[in-house]
Amino acid sequence: MSRRLSFLYLTLMVAAFMVGLGNVWKFPSMIIKYGLGGLAVYIASVVVLLGMLAAAVETTKKKGYEVTEYFSREYGKPAFALLFLVFDVLLIGYYSIVGGWTISSIILPEIPHNMAWNMGMAFLFIFIILIILVKGKRRTIDFMVVSFVLFVIATSVLVWYMYQSVGNAALSETMRDILTWRGLSLKMALDMASQAAYSLGVGMGFYLLLGAILPRKSSGTGIVIAGAVLDTLMALGGLMLIATLITAEPSTTMNSSDLLFEDLPLLIRERLGLPALYAFNVSLFLAAMTSMLPIGEVTGRITAELLDIHRGDGVIISLTIAASIGMVVSLLTWLGFNPIEILDGAVSTFILFGGIIEAYAAAKGRSYIPGWLRAWAWVGIITAAILGLYAFVSWSSPISPILLVAVALSALALNGRLERELQLRRKRLPREYHR
């Protein structure tokens, strides 16, 4: 088997998709809040949810489906693909703002509060994704794997040197304070399980795409599990990093932008110098990039399948729309509104229901899916349904669920037209057209 399709190589690709900025701040901040019980629930949730991801991967690996083809043949609803397209484009759009900050952190000593600069960096972030996907093609996987390895190295070295600077006794005391048992509660369990689902990327379409490129003899289940193990280890590494920051600066805030782009960089610069800070900032950029590249690939392929165009053109169209969304979000944020909260609420909720859509067809009695994997997938589906309902009613912005429902109903209303068009297309075009 070639290096590109080896178990290790594909595992690193999956881990690159899973690992993101949330490993550095969101997971640690939640563990600091909930303690050892939160960590236990998170790990248990990862185990539970992996079954549904593995079932989806094994199905598309068996059938060789494209993303839209999967929804059309298994459900008779290509509109599901349109749903994934819309919410993934929204995610790239507003995530580009944070991605732009990672670029700014490499260039400037601090993130400027300048709308034009931040809009430009957000656009640059998406433009880099576009160039890699269109020009890199198969080398995109290489970029993801190399970037993930560099992120692991940079984070590991940083944790080690930060550990040396604060001392074992002080850090051990901080970790004991963080990992105290604070009991279990329903809200804690739902919050930690939701974070596990979001970290794994359960409903973004990536696992359907992954199955389509896997060799028949490879273990999709094993690759997904191994990727999740690496993702969890990186989250624990992020916890160690933030623990050293708290040890050195007990007044540290857990706000994401302040933590990643002000507090932690300042401490790194003071304790370890500019080279370490530069390496950290570059690693943040790589983590943000490798999280969005697979989503960009999904949006490009779905756009190509729905519009009957080549994959590269689909990438250009979908990412152009995402860039436009990013510009609008930046403008509204500058004007004092909070569109990111609204969009994040709708997208995060859809991700949970999207995971169900990905896995349900695979779990409902396919003979090529082992019984134990189907049972495991059903546990994950039920868990995702509970989390999805929780997310639907818990967002502080009432516009988030309204946006989710409006997009879903609009997409489903187009299902009949999409299905007729795809049926006609299958008769005249080979499947390889979009690849």
Contacts in CASP RR format, 6 or more apart in sequence:
PFRMAT RR
TARGET T0000
AUTHOR 0000-0000-0000
METHOD contacts of the structure
MODEL  1
MSRRLSFLYLTLMVAAFMVGLGNVWKFPSMIIKYGLGGLAVYIASVVVLL
GMLAAAVETTKKKGYEVTEYFSREYGKPAFALLFLVFDVLLIGYYSIVGG
WTISSIILPEIPHNMAWNMGMAFLFIFIILIILVKGKRRTIDFMVVSFVL
FVIATSVLVWYMYQSVGNAALSETMRDILTWRGLSLKMALDMASQAAYSL
GVGMGFYLLLGAILPRKSSGTGIVIAGAVLDTLMALGGLMLIATLITAEP
STTMNSSDLLFEDLPLLIRERLGLPALYAFNVSLFLAAMTSMLPIGEVTG
RITAELLDIHRGDGVIISLTIAASIGMVVSLLTWLGFNPIEILDGAVSTF
ILFGGIIEAYAAAKGRSYIPGWLRAWAWVGIITAAILGLYAFVSWSSPIS
PILLVAVALSALALNGRLERELQLRRKRLPREYHR
1 215 0 8 1.000
1 217 0 8 1.000
1 218 0 8 1.000
3 9 0 8 1.000
4 138 0 8 1.000
4 141 0 8 1.000
4 142 0 8 1.000
5 214 0 8 1.000
5 215 0 8 1.000
5 218 0 8 1.000
7 218 0 8 1.000
7 219 0 8 1.000
7 222 0 8 1.000
7 223 0 8 1.000
7 226 0 8 1.000
9 141 0 8 1.000
9 145 0 8 1.000
10 210 0 8 1.000
10 214 0 8 1.000
10 218 0 8 1.000
10 223 0 8 1.000
11 223 0 8 1.000
11 226 0 8 1.000
11 227 0 8 1.000
11 230 0 8 1.000
12 144 0 8 1.000
12 145 0 8 1.000
12 148 0 8 1.000
12 149 0 8 1.000
12 227 0 8 1.000
12 230 0 8 1.000
13 141 0 8 1.000
13 144 0 8 1.000
13 145 0 8 1.000
13 148 0 8 1.000
14 210 0 8 1.000
14 223 0 8 1.000
14 224 0 8 1.000
14 226 0 8 1.000
14 227 0 8 1.000
14 228 0 8 1.000
15 148 0 8 1.000
15 226 0 8 1.000
15 227 0 8 1.000
15 230 0 8 1.000
15 231 0 8 1.000
15 234 0 8 1.000
16 144 0 8 1.000
16 145 0 8 1.000
16 147 0 8 1.000
16 148 0 8 1.000
16 290 0 8 1.000
16 291 0 8 1.000
17 144 0 8 1.000
17 201 0 8 1.000
17 206 0 8 1.000
17 290 0 8 1.000
17 291 0 8 1.000
17 293 0 8 1.000
17 294 0 8 1.000
18 199 0 8 1.000
18 200 0 8 1.000
18 201 0 8 1.000
18 227 0 8 1.000
18 228 0 8 1.000
18 230 0 8 1.000
18 231 0 8 1.000
19 148 0 8 1.000
19 151 0 8 1.000
19 230 0 8 1.000
19 231 0 8 1.000
19 234 0 8 1.000
19 287 0 8 1.000
19 290 0 8 1.000
19 291 0 8 1.000
20 199 0 8 1.000
20 287 0 8 1.000
20 288 0 8 1.000
20 290 0 8 1.000
20 291 0 8 1.000
21 98 0 8 1.000
21 102 0 8 1.000
21 256 0 8 1.000
21 260 0 8 1.000
21 284 0 8 1.000
21 287 0 8 1.000
21 288 0 8 1.000
21 291 0 8 1.000
22 199 0 8 1.000
22 235 0 8 1.000
22 256 0 8 1.000
23 199 0 8 1.000
23 231 0 8 1.000
23 234 0 8 1.000
23 235 0 8 1.000
23 237 0 8 1.000
23 238 0 8 1.000
23 287 0 8 1.000
24 155 0 8 1.000
24 238 0 8 1.000
24 241 0 8 1.000
24 242 0 8 1.000
24 260 0 8 1.000
24 284 0 8 1.000
24 287 0 8 1.000
25 242 0 8 1.000
25 254 0 8 1.000
25 256 0 8 1.000
25 259 0 8 1.000
25 260 0 8 1.000
26 195 0 8 1.000
26 256 0 8 1.000
27 42 0 8 1.000
27 195 0 8 1.000
27 199 0 8 1.000
27 235 0 8 1.000
27 238 0 8 1.000
27 239 0 8 1.000
28 235 0 8 1.000
28 238 0 8 1.000
28 239 0 8 1.000
28 241 0 8 1.000
28 242 0 8 1.000
28 243 0 8 1.000
29 242 0 8 1.000
29 254 0 8 1.000
29 256 0 8 1.000
29 259 0 8 1.000
30 38 0 8 1.000
30 42 0 8 1.000
30 191 0 8 1.000
30 192 0 8 1.000
30 195 0 8 1.000
31 38 0 8 1.000
31 39 0 8 1.000
31 42 0 8 1.000
31 178 0 8 1.000
31 179 0 8 1.000
31 239 0 8 1.000
32 178 0 8 1.000
32 242 0 8 1.000
32 246 0 8 1.000
32 254 0 8 1.000
34 41 0 8 1.000
34 182 0 8 1.000
34 188 0 8 1.000
34 191 0 8 1.000
34 192 0 8 1.000
35 178 0 8 1.000
35 179 0 8 1.000
35 180 0 8 1.000
35 181 0 8 1.000
35 182 0 8 1.000
36 179 0 8 1.000
36 180 0 8 1.000
36 181 0 8 1.000
36 182 0 8 1.000
37 181 0 8 1.000
37 182 0 8 1.000
37 183 0 8 1.000
37 184 0 8 1.000
37 188 0 8 1.000
38 188 0 8 1.000
38 192 0 8 1.000
39 179 0 8 1.000
41 184 0 8 1.000
41 188 0 8 1.000
41 189 0 8 1.000
41 192 0 8 1.000
41 193 0 8 1.000
42 192 0 8 1.000
42 193 0 8 1.000
42 195 0 8 1.000
42 196 0 8 1.000
42 235 0 8 1.000
43 232 0 8 1.000
45 192 0 8 1.000
45 193 0 8 1.000
45 196 0 8 1.000
45 197 0 8 1.000
45 383 0 8 1.000
46 196 0 8 1.000
46 199 0 8 1.000
46 200 0 8 1.000
46 228 0 8 1.000
46 231 0 8 1.000
46 232 0 8 1.000
48 193 0 8 1.000
48 379 0 8 1.000
48 380 0 8 1.000
48 383 0 8 1.000
49 193 0 8 1.000
49 196 0 8 1.000
49 197 0 8 1.000
49 200 0 8 1.000
49 202 0 8 1.000
49 380 0 8 1.000
49 383 0 8 1.000
49 384 0 8 1.000
50 200 0 8 1.000
50 224 0 8 1.000
50 225 0 8 1.000
50 228 0 8 1.000
50 376 0 8 1.000
51 221 0 8 1.000
51 224 0 8 1.000
51 359 0 8 1.000
51 373 0 8 1.000
51 376 0 8 1.000
51 377 0 8 1.000
51 379 0 8 1.000
51 380 0 8 1.000
52 202 0 8 1.000
52 355 0 8 1.000
52 356 0 8 1.000
52 358 0 8 1.000
52 359 0 8 1.000
52 363 0 8 1.000
52 376 0 8 1.000
52 377 0 8 1.000
52 380 0 8 1.000
52 381 0 8 1.000
52 384 0 8 1.000
53 200 0 8 1.000
53 202 0 8 1.000
53 207 0 8 1.000
53 224 0 8 1.000
53 358 0 8 1.000
53 359 0 8 1.000
54 220 0 8 1.000
54 221 0 8 1.000
54 222 0 8 1.000
54 224 0 8 1.000
54 225 0 8 1.000
54 373 0 8 1.000
54 376 0 8 1.000
54 377 0 8 1.000
55 359 0 8 1.000
55 362 0 8 1.000
55 363 0 8 1.000
55 369 0 8 1.000
55 373 0 8 1.000
55 374 0 8 1.000
55 376 0 8 1.000
55 377 0 8 1.000
56 207 0 8 1.000
56 208 0 8 1.000
56 211 0 8 1.000
56 355 0 8 1.000
56 358 0 8 1.000
56 359 0 8 1.000
56 362 0 8 1.000
57 207 0 8 1.000
57 208 0 8 1.000
57 210 0 8 1.000
57 211 0 8 1.000
57 214 0 8 1.000
57 220 0 8 1.000
57 221 0 8 1.000
57 223 0 8 1.000
57 224 0 8 1.000
58 211 0 8 1.000
58 220 0 8 1.000
58 221 0 8 1.000
58 362 0 8 1.000
58 368 0 8 1.000
58 369 0 8 1.000
58 373 0 8 1.000
59 65 0 8 1.000
59 70 0 8 1.000
59 74 0 8 1.000
59 211 0 8 1.000
59 361 0 8 1.000
59 362 0 8 1.000
59 366 0 8 1.000
59 368 0 8 1.000
59 369 0 8 1.000
60 70 0 8 1.000
60 207 0 8 1.000
60 208 0 8 1.000
60 209 0 8 1.000
60 210 0 8 1.000
60 211 0 8 1.000
60 212 0 8 1.000
61 211 0 8 1.000
61 212 0 8 1.000
61 214 0 8 1.000
61 216 0 8 1.000
61 218 0 8 1.000
61 220 0 8 1.000
62 216 0 8 1.000
62 368 0 8 1.000
63 70 0 8 1.000
63 73 0 8 1.000
64 211 0 8 1.000
64 212 0 8 1.000
65 73 0 8 1.000
65 74 0 8 1.000
65 208 0 8 1.000
65 212 0 8 1.000
66 212 0 8 1.000
66 301 0 8 1.000
66 305 0 8 1.000
66 431 0 8 1.000
66 434 0 8 1.000
67 81 0 8 1.000
67 84 0 8 1.000
67 205 0 8 1.000
67 208 0 8 1.000
67 209 0 8 1.000
67 212 0 8 1.000
67 298 0 8 1.000
67 301 0 8 1.000
67 302 0 8 1.000
67 305 0 8 1.000
68 78 0 8 1.000
68 81 0 8 1.000
68 301 0 8 1.000
68 302 0 8 1.000
68 305 0 8 1.000
68 306 0 8 1.000
68 422 0 8 1.000
69 305 0 8 1.000
69 431 0 8 1.000
70 208 0 8 1.000
70 361 0 8 1.000
71 77 0 8 1.000
71 78 0 8 1.000
71 79 0 8 1.000
71 80 0 8 1.000
71 81 0 8 1.000
71 357 0 8 1.000
72 78 0 8 1.000
72 81 0 8 1.000
72 419 0 8 1.000
72 422 0 8 1.000
74 361 0 8 1.000
75 357 0 8 1.000
75 361 0 8 1.000
76 415 0 8 1.000
76 419 0 8 1.000
77 412 0 8 1.000
77 415 0 8 1.000
77 419 0 8 1.000
78 306 0 8 1.000
78 415 0 8 1.000
78 418 0 8 1.000
78 419 0 8 1.000
78 422 0 8 1.000
79 411 0 8 1.000
79 412 0 8 1.000
79 413 0 8 1.000
79 414 0 8 1.000
79 415 0 8 1.000
79 416 0 8 1.000
79 418 0 8 1.000
80 357 0 8 1.000
80 411 0 8 1.000
81 302 0 8 1.000
81 305 0 8 1.000
81 306 0 8 1.000
82 302 0 8 1.000
82 306 0 8 1.000
82 411 0 8 1.000
82 414 0 8 1.000
82 418 0 8 1.000
83 350 0 8 1.000
83 354 0 8 1.000
83 357 0 8 1.000
83 407 0 8 1.000
83 408 0 8 1.000
83 411 0 8 1.000
83 412 0 8 1.000
84 203 0 8 1.000
84 204 0 8 1.000
84 205 0 8 1.000
84 298 0 8 1.000
84 302 0 8 1.000
84 354 0 8 1.000
85 298 0 8 1.000
85 299 0 8 1.000
85 302 0 8 1.000
85 303 0 8 1.000
85 306 0 8 1.000
85 318 0 8 1.000
86 407 0 8 1.000
86 411 0 8 1.000
87 346 0 8 1.000
87 347 0 8 1.000
87 350 0 8 1.000
87 351 0 8 1.000
87 407 0 8 1.000
88 204 0 8 1.000
88 205 0 8 1.000
88 295 0 8 1.000
88 296 0 8 1.000
88 298 0 8 1.000
88 299 0 8 1.000
89 299 0 8 1.000
89 318 0 8 1.000
89 321 0 8 1.000
89 322 0 8 1.000
89 325 0 8 1.000
90 322 0 8 1.000
90 325 0 8 1.000
90 343 0 8 1.000
90 346 0 8 1.000
90 347 0 8 1.000
91 204 0 8 1.000
91 295 0 8 1.000
91 343 0 8 1.000
91 347 0 8 1.000
92 126 0 8 1.000
92 129 0 8 1.000
92 292 0 8 1.000
92 295 0 8 1.000
92 296 0 8 1.000
92 299 0 8 1.000
92 319 0 8 1.000
92 322 0 8 1.000
92 325 0 8 1.000
93 122 0 8 1.000
93 126 0 8 1.000
93 322 0 8 1.000
93 323 0 8 1.000
93 325 0 8 1.000
93 326 0 8 1.000
93 329 0 8 1.000
94 325 0 8 1.000
94 326 0 8 1.000
94 329 0 8 1.000
94 339 0 8 1.000
94 340 0 8 1.000
94 343 0 8 1.000
94 344 0 8 1.000
95 288 0 8 1.000
95 291 0 8 1.000
95 292 0 8 1.000
96 122 0 8 1.000
96 123 0 8 1.000
96 125 0 8 1.000
96 126 0 8 1.000
96 292 0 8 1.000
96 322 0 8 1.000
96 323 0 8 1.000
96 326 0 8 1.000
97 118 0 8 1.000
97 122 0 8 1.000
97 326 0 8 1.000
97 329 0 8 1.000
97 330 0 8 1.000
97 333 0 8 1.000
97 340 0 8 1.000
98 256 0 8 1.000
98 257 0 8 1.000
98 288 0 8 1.000
99 121 0 8 1.000
99 122 0 8 1.000
99 125 0 8 1.000
99 285 0 8 1.000
99 288 0 8 1.000
99 289 0 8 1.000
99 292 0 8 1.000
100 118 0 8 1.000
100 120 0 8 1.000
100 121 0 8 1.000
100 122 0 8 1.000
100 124 0 8 1.000
100 125 0 8 1.000
100 288 0 8 1.000
101 111 0 8 1.000
101 118 0 8 1.000
101 121 0 8 1.000
101 257 0 8 1.000
101 260 0 8 1.000
101 261 0 8 1.000
102 125 0 8 1.000
102 281 0 8 1.000
102 284 0 8 1.000
102 285 0 8 1.000
102 287 0 8 1.000
102 288 0 8 1.000
103 121 0 8 1.000
103 124 0 8 1.000
103 125 0 8 1.000
103 285 0 8 1.000
104 111 0 8 1.000
104 112 0 8 1.000
104 117 0 8 1.000
104 118 0 8 1.000
104 121 0 8 1.000
104 261 0 8 1.000
105 111 0 8 1.000
105 261 0 8 1.000
105 265 0 8 1.000
105 281 0 8 1.000
105 284 0 8 1.000
105 285 0 8 1.000
106 278 0 8 1.000
106 281 0 8 1.000
106 282 0 8 1.000
106 285 0 8 1.000
110 261 0 8 1.000
110 262 0 8 1.000
111 118 0 8 1.000
111 257 0 8 1.000
111 261 0 8 1.000
111 262 0 8 1.000
112 118 0 8 1.000
115 330 0 8 1.000
115 331 0 8 1.000
115 334 0 8 1.000
118 330 0 8 1.000
119 326 0 8 1.000
119 327 0 8 1.000
119 330 0 8 1.000
119 331 0 8 1.000
122 323 0 8 1.000
122 326 0 8 1.000
122 327 0 8 1.000
122 330 0 8 1.000
123 323 0 8 1.000
123 326 0 8 1.000
123 327 0 8 1.000
125 288 0 8 1.000
125 289 0 8 1.000
125 292 0 8 1.000
126 319 0 8 1.000
126 322 0 8 1.000
126 323 0 8 1.000
126 326 0 8 1.000
127 323 0 8 1.000
128 289 0 8 1.000
129 289 0 8 1.000
129 292 0 8 1.000
129 293 0 8 1.000
129 296 0 8 1.000
129 319 0 8 1.000
130 315 0 8 1.000
130 316 0 8 1.000
130 319 0 8 1.000
132 140 0 8 1.000
132 143 0 8 1.000
132 289 0 8 1.000
132 293 0 8 1.000
133 140 0 8 1.000
133 293 0 8 1.000
133 296 0 8 1.000
133 297 0 8 1.000
133 300 0 8 1.000
133 312 0 8 1.000
133 315 0 8 1.000
133 319 0 8 1.000
134 312 0 8 1.000
134 315 0 8 1.000
134 316 0 8 1.000
136 143 0 8 1.000
140 293 0 8 1.000
140 297 0 8 1.000
143 290 0 8 1.000
143 293 0 8 1.000
144 290 0 8 1.000
144 293 0 8 1.000
144 294 0 8 1.000
147 286 0 8 1.000
147 287 0 8 1.000
147 289 0 8 1.000
147 290 0 8 1.000
148 286 0 8 1.000
148 290 0 8 1.000
150 282 0 8 1.000
150 283 0 8 1.000
150 286 0 8 1.000
151 234 0 8 1.000
151 283 0 8 1.000
151 286 0 8 1.000
151 287 0 8 1.000
151 290 0 8 1.000
152 234 0 8 1.000
154 279 0 8 1.000
154 280 0 8 1.000
154 282 0 8 1.000
154 283 0 8 1.000
155 234 0 8 1.000
155 237 0 8 1.000
155 238 0 8 1.000
155 241 0 8 1.000
155 283 0 8 1.000
156 237 0 8 1.000
157 279 0 8 1.000
158 241 0 8 1.000
158 268 0 8 1.000
158 272 0 8 1.000
158 276 0 8 1.000
158 279 0 8 1.000
158 280 0 8 1.000
159 237 0 8 1.000
159 238 0 8 1.000
159 240 0 8 1.000
159 241 0 8 1.000
159 244 0 8 1.000
161 271 0 8 1.000
161 272 0 8 1.000
161 276 0 8 1.000
162 241 0 8 1.000
162 244 0 8 1.000
162 245 0 8 1.000
162 248 0 8 1.000
162 267 0 8 1.000
162 268 0 8 1.000
162 271 0 8 1.000
162 272 0 8 1.000
163 171 0 8 1.000
163 240 0 8 1.000
163 244 0 8 1.000
165 244 0 8 1.000
165 248 0 8 1.000
165 271 0 8 1.000
165 272 0 8 1.000
166 244 0 8 1.000
166 247 0 8 1.000
166 248 0 8 1.000
167 247 0 8 1.000
170 247 0 8 1.000
171 243 0 8 1.000
171 244 0 8 1.000
171 247 0 8 1.000
173 247 0 8 1.000
174 243 0 8 1.000
174 244 0 8 1.000
174 246 0 8 1.000
174 247 0 8 1.000
175 240 0 8 1.000
175 243 0 8 1.000
178 239 0 8 1.000
178 243 0 8 1.000
178 246 0 8 1.000
190 386 0 8 1.000
190 387 0 8 1.000
190 390 0 8 1.000
190 394 0 8 1.000
193 383 0 8 1.000
193 387 0 8 1.000
194 348 0 8 1.000
194 352 0 8 1.000
194 387 0 8 1.000
194 388 0 8 1.000
194 390 0 8 1.000
194 391 0 8 1.000
197 351 0 8 1.000
197 352 0 8 1.000
197 384 0 8 1.000
197 387 0 8 1.000
198 348 0 8 1.000
198 351 0 8 1.000
199 231 0 8 1.000
199 235 0 8 1.000
200 228 0 8 1.000
200 231 0 8 1.000
201 351 0 8 1.000
202 351 0 8 1.000
202 352 0 8 1.000
202 354 0 8 1.000
202 355 0 8 1.000
202 358 0 8 1.000
202 384 0 8 1.000
203 350 0 8 1.000
203 351 0 8 1.000
203 352 0 8 1.000
203 353 0 8 1.000
203 354 0 8 1.000
203 355 0 8 1.000
203 357 0 8 1.000
203 358 0 8 1.000
204 294 0 8 1.000
204 295 0 8 1.000
204 298 0 8 1.000
204 351 0 8 1.000
205 298 0 8 1.000
205 354 0 8 1.000
205 358 0 8 1.000
206 294 0 8 1.000
206 295 0 8 1.000
206 298 0 8 1.000
207 224 0 8 1.000
207 358 0 8 1.000
208 358 0 8 1.000
209 294 0 8 1.000
209 297 0 8 1.000
209 298 0 8 1.000
209 301 0 8 1.000
210 220 0 8 1.000
210 223 0 8 1.000
210 224 0 8 1.000
211 220 0 8 1.000
214 220 0 8 1.000
214 223 0 8 1.000
221 373 0 8 1.000
241 264 0 8 1.000
242 252 0 8 1.000
242 259 0 8 1.000
242 264 0 8 1.000
245 252 0 8 1.000
245 259 0 8 1.000
245 263 0 8 1.000
245 264 0 8 1.000
245 267 0 8 1.000
246 252 0 8 1.000
248 267 0 8 1.000
248 271 0 8 1.000
249 263 0 8 1.000
249 267 0 8 1.000
252 259 0 8 1.000
252 263 0 8 1.000
253 259 0 8 1.000
253 263 0 8 1.000
260 284 0 8 1.000
264 280 0 8 1.000
265 277 0 8 1.000
265 280 0 8 1.000
265 281 0 8 1.000
268 276 0 8 1.000
268 277 0 8 1.000
268 280 0 8 1.000
269 276 0 8 1.000
269 277 0 8 1.000
296 315 0 8 1.000
296 318 0 8 1.000
296 319 0 8 1.000
296 322 0 8 1.000
297 315 0 8 1.000
299 314 0 8 1.000
299 315 0 8 1.000
299 318 0 8 1.000
299 319 0 8 1.000
299 322 0 8 1.000
300 311 0 8 1.000
300 312 0 8 1.000
300 314 0 8 1.000
300 315 0 8 1.000
300 317 0 8 1.000
300 318 0 8 1.000
300 319 0 8 1.000
301 311 0 8 1.000
301 314 0 8 1.000
301 434 0 8 1.000
302 318 0 8 1.000
303 309 0 8 1.000
303 313 0 8 1.000
303 314 0 8 1.000
303 315 0 8 1.000
303 317 0 8 1.000
303 318 0 8 1.000
304 310 0 8 1.000
304 311 0 8 1.000
304 312 0 8 1.000
304 313 0 8 1.000
304 314 0 8 1.000
304 315 0 8 1.000
304 434 0 8 1.000
305 422 0 8 1.000
305 434 0 8 1.000
306 418 0 8 1.000
307 313 0 8 1.000
307 314 0 8 1.000
307 317 0 8 1.000
308 421 0 8 1.000
308 425 0 8 1.000
308 429 0 8 1.000
309 317 0 8 1.000
309 434 0 8 1.000
310 433 0 8 1.000
310 434 0 8 1.000
311 434 0 8 1.000
311 435 0 8 1.000
328 339 0 8 1.000
329 339 0 8 1.000
329 340 0 8 1.000
329 343 0 8 1.000
332 339 0 8 1.000
333 339 0 8 1.000
333 340 0 8 1.000
338 397 0 8 1.000
341 395 0 8 1.000
341 396 0 8 1.000
341 397 0 8 1.000
341 400 0 8 1.000
342 397 0 8 1.000
342 399 0 8 1.000
342 400 0 8 1.000
342 403 0 8 1.000
343 400 0 8 1.000
343 403 0 8 1.000
344 400 0 8 1.000
345 391 0 8 1.000
345 395 0 8 1.000
345 397 0 8 1.000
345 400 0 8 1.000
345 404 0 8 1.000
346 400 0 8 1.000
346 401 0 8 1.000
346 403 0 8 1.000
346 404 0 8 1.000
346 407 0 8 1.000
348 391 0 8 1.000
349 388 0 8 1.000
349 391 0 8 1.000
349 392 0 8 1.000
349 395 0 8 1.000
349 400 0 8 1.000
349 401 0 8 1.000
349 404 0 8 1.000
350 404 0 8 1.000
350 408 0 8 1.000
352 384 0 8 1.000
352 385 0 8 1.000
352 387 0 8 1.000
352 388 0 8 1.000
352 391 0 8 1.000
353 384 0 8 1.000
353 385 0 8 1.000
353 388 0 8 1.000
354 384 0 8 1.000
355 381 0 8 1.000
355 384 0 8 1.000
356 381 0 8 1.000
356 384 0 8 1.000
356 385 0 8 1.000
359 377 0 8 1.000
359 380 0 8 1.000
359 381 0 8 1.000
359 384 0 8 1.000
360 381 0 8 1.000
362 369 0 8 1.000
362 374 0 8 1.000
362 377 0 8 1.000
363 369 0 8 1.000
363 374 0 8 1.000
363 377 0 8 1.000
363 378 0 8 1.000
363 381 0 8 1.000
365 374 0 8 1.000
366 374 0 8 1.000
369 377 0 8 1.000
392 401 0 8 1.000
392 404 0 8 1.000
393 401 0 8 1.000
395 401 0 8 1.000
END
